[in-house]
């Protein structure tokens, strides 16, 4: 819930491009419906996740990063 809210707030504040993350297919869909331009699937391998972040970072200048969730939960 907090991640989807963060996406909506970022849009309202004028974020140019928003990249979300998720593990659950339904949550990923909801993050996109909330206004994210892209979502990185955290169920992929560490290397694929890192590559996805690098790919997205090349598209924009990152102004800020919002992390929502339990940092101890990897998958």
Phi, psi and omega in degrees: 000314184295326179294318179294321177295319179299321178298314181296319179295317179300318178299313181298329180276000173096019178302136181283319180215132182238128177243120178259176174226160178188166178244324185268130181304322178293319179294319178300316178299317181294323178296318177296318179294335179283347176126000178294144178277334180204157177225134177262125182279115183281000176273357178282174180293158179304319181295317179294321178297313179300317179297321179296316178297318179297318180298314181292323182294332178290340185277338186212167168269124183280120180270320178201161182231130178247126177249125178235127179131184183270111183296339180282341182272110182276317182219000000 
